């Protein structure tokens, strides 16, 4: 195991207590709301934020342990940090920026330049080697910053919102490039992001922080299948309803649902937005869960629409833009909702 960390930091109102383990070749994405402690955790791994308690070890070497008086400074740690705004030196060329990494580790100038040229070519930036940062696009600057970090052969790579500064047109391509380069990285990588799509493409495992603690971790599929908090459910674009189950009936706050699998006690119910059917009038047939409500918000995303529904069960439905027009759904309009019992996923809280 490359990274084995118990990170305890008291910083103002934030109390961060996280156990984090990252294997060689693994990419872990940290997600969470603002103030959850993601960047503080990253800074602690880098040595920019000393621990209040706990221990950080990379490849078995302790880098921070306040109980034993150990604190290795950032420049002596086997890691590299790519900041959100890249922090390229504006007066240096792309090659000189990348060469700065190995040169800061004591490598001779000529050798560092060779290493920089190799990395820029790997990143597809050979023609831009002599360009200053102001002549680079956002995606090119991101790749130069990544090359500068990788040129030091780090054992731990830390990325803070690496794609947030890119526009929508560049983000998808750079996201795929970043994943390609990280797949070839043999050390451990920790990425902070707010975007679940970035995390899904880049990372092998997600770690969700809320209020300084880990509320859930696992693969994208595992987290999506069984979210453990409203934040995680919203992040993954699904509905999460806490309730109490007795057999096949789940009591919610002011409503109830019939489910396919019997449970007893506190449960979560996951409702995929695509499983929420909308009607202008009460639907015929025998769906087990039918109720009237009203539309509170509408959001168009490409050829799909996300329809926010009000009481008695606040949900988000997802329908095609064509279906939305056919239903003549508008904000404030009454509508009927139906959800099949077999499309509800129930598990203990």
N, C-alpha and C positions, 0 to 999 in steps of 0.2 A: 504494500500500500504506500503510495507516494505521500499523501497528505493525511495526517491524523490530528484533528484539532478539537479542543474543547475551548470555545471562545466565550469568555465572560467580560463584558465591557459595560461600565456605568458611565453614561455620557449625558448629562442634563437629565431630562425626563426619560431617556431611553435606557432600559435595562436589557442588554443583549445576552442571552444564554443559548448557545447553539453548539451541538456536536456535529462536526462535519468531517466526513471521510471521503476521499477522492482517490480512485485507483489510477494507476498508470494508463495513459491513453483515454481516460474518461473525461467527458465534458459535462459539467454540472451547471445548470442554470438556476440562479437565485431570482425568485419573483416575489412580489409582495407590494402592498400599498405604500404610498409615501410615508416615511417615518418608521417603516418596519425594521430597519437596521441593515439593509442590504449593502449599501456602500460602506457603512461602518465595519461590517464583517470583512469586506474586501480590503479595506485599509488596514485592518488588523492582520490579515494574512500577509500583506505587503510590508508590515512593520511601521506603517505610518500612524497607526493608532495602537499604543501599548495596551496590553490586556490588564484588566482589573483582577481577573482570576482566570484559571485554566491553563492550557498548554497548547502550543502549536509546534508540530514536528513535521519535517519534510524528509523523506527517505531515512527516517529514524533519527535525524539530527534535530535536537530541540532548538527552536529559534526564539521562543518567548515562553517564559515560565516565571511569573512574578514571585511565586512561593520560593523558588530557588535562586532568584536574582539574575535570571538569564534574559537578556534582551539583545538579540542580534540586530544591528541597524539595517535599514532597507538595502543599502548599497552592497552589503555582504550576504544578502539572502539569495538563494538560487532561483529567483523569480523575476518576472517582468510584468509591468503594469501598462495596459493601454487605456488611456483616459478617454472620457466621453468626447472631448473636443480635440483629441489627438495630440495636442501640445507639440506640434512640430516646430523646430527652430526656423523662424521665417527668413533668416539671413543665410541659411544653409540649403544646398541642393538636396534633392531626394537621396542621392547617394551618400552625401555627408551626414544627413539625418540618420540613415540606417547604420552607417559606419560608427556613429557616436556610441551605439550600444556596445559593440565589442571593444571599442577604444576605451570606454569607461571601465572595462574589465582588464585593461592592461595590454591589449593586443596592439601590435605595431600598426602604424598608419597604412602602410602598403597592404598588409594582410587584411586589415579591417575594410579597406576599400574593395578588395577582391571579394570578401564575404558579402559586403553590401551589394555589389554588382550581381552576384549570384542570386541573392534573395530578391532583388528587384526583378530580375529576369523570371524567377519562379512566379512572381506575382503578376507577370505580364506588363511590367513597367520599365523594361529595358530602355525604350525610347525616351522615357521621362526622367532618366537618371540624373540629368544635369539641370532639370527644372527646379525652380524654387516653389515652395508650398502655394504661393498665390496663383501660380499657373496651373495648379492641379484641381481636378474636380473633387467633390466630396468623397466619392468612392475611391479615387486614386489616393487621396490623403489618408483615408482609412487603411488602405493596403500598405502605404509607406509606414504608418505607425505600427501596424502589425509586423511588418518586416523588421523594423527596428527592434521590436521586442523579441522576435524569434531568432534574430541574428546573434543574440547572447546565449543561445542554447539553454533556455531556462528549464528548470524542472517543474516550475509552477507558473502558469500563464493566467493573468488576471485581466479581465475585460470589463470595463464599466460602460454599459449602454453603447456598445460599439457601433450600432447602426442608427442611433437616434438622430444624428445630425444629417442623415441622408434624406433626399426627397423621395417621394413614392416611386418614381420611375427608376431610380437607381437602387432602391433598397432591395428589391427582389433579386437582382443579379448579384449584388455584393453579398447578400445573405448566402446564396449558393456558393459563391467563391470562398467565403469565410468557412463554411462547413467543409469544403474540399480541403482547405489548408489545415483545419483542425483535425481532420481524419488522419492526416499524415504526422501530426504532432504526437510524440511518444511520451511526453510528460503529462501532468494533470492540468486541467483548465477549469476555471470558475468564471462564469459570465453573469453579470447583473443585467437584467432586462425587465421592461414593463410589458413587452409584447409577447403574447403566448405563441404567435406564429414564429417569431424569431427563435424562441425557446424550442419549439417543436422541431424546427429544421436543424438548429445548431447542436442541441444538447442530447446527451444520452439519458440524463436523469434530471428531474425537476426537484428543487427544494423550495417550498413555499414558506415565507416568513410573514408573521403578523405579530405586531407588538413585541418584537425582539425574540420571538420563539418560533420554532419550526411547527407548523400546524399540519403539514403533509409533505410527503416526498414519494417519488416513484417515477416511472416512465409516464409519458404523456397519456398513454392508453389507461394506465392504472389510475392516474389522477382524475382523468375525465370520467372514468367509469364510476368512481366513488368519491366525489368531492367531500371535504370535511368542514367546509365553511361557505358562507354566502359569497365571500370574496373569491374563493377558488371557483365556485360555480359560475359566477359572472365572468371571471377571467376566461373560462373555457366555453362560455356562451351557452350554458344550459341552466335550467331551472332547478333549484334545490329547495325543498319544502320540509321543515322540521315538523314532526307530529308524533302522535302516540298510537300504536297499532294494537288492535284486538282482533286476532284472526285476520280476515281479509279486509277489514275496515280500518282506515287510518283517519283519526280525528286530527284535523288541523285547527287553526285559530278561526273559529266561526264557520267551518265547513268540514266536509268529510269526503274521502275518496275510497272507492273500491279498488283493490289491487288483486293481482293474480296469486301472489304468494303470501301465505299466512305468516304473521309475526306477532309477537307480544312484547309490549314495552316501547320505549322511545326509539324512533326510527327517523331516517331521512328518506324522502321520496325524490327521485330524480325524474324530471320530465324533460325530454328533448324538445326543443322548440318545434322541430318538424313533426312531432307527434301530436301537437295541439291543432285540432281542426276547427275552423271557423265557419259559421253559417249565419245567414240573414234571419232565418226563422228556426224554431226548434227542430232539430233533425229527426227524421223518421227512423224506424228501426229500433234497435235495443242496445245502443252504447251504454255502458254502465255508469259513466261519469259525464253528466250533461248539466250545464248551468248557463244562466244569462249573466252578462257583464257589459262593460263598455270599454272602448278603446281610449287609452290615456295618452299614448305616443305612437308615432310612426317614424321608422327610419328606413330609407332605401339604401341598400348596399348592392350595387350592380343590378342584376336582374332579380334580386331577392328583396323581400321586405320583412323587417322585424317589427312585430306588432305588440306593443305593451298593453296588457289588459289589467283592469282594476279588480276590486273585490267582487266576489268573496274569496277568490284565490288569485292573487297577483301572479301573472305568468307572462312570459314572452313567447309569442308564436312566430314561426317563420314560414312565409308563403311566397310564391312567385309573384312578381309584379303584375303578371296577367291575372292571377287569381284575385289579387287585391282589387284590381279594377273591376273584375266581374262581380265581386262581393259588394262593391261600392262602399268600402270601409274608409272612414275618415276619423280624425281625432274627435272624441266626444260622442261618437256614434254607438248605439247599442248593438250588441252582437251575441250570438250563442256560441258556446264552446263545448266540444266533445273530446274526450281523451279515453282511449281504450285501456282497460285494466291491464292487458297484456303488454302495454307499452310503458308501464310504470315500473321503475327499478327501485326496490325497497331494500334497505339494509340498516342494521342497528346503529344508533348514534354512539 
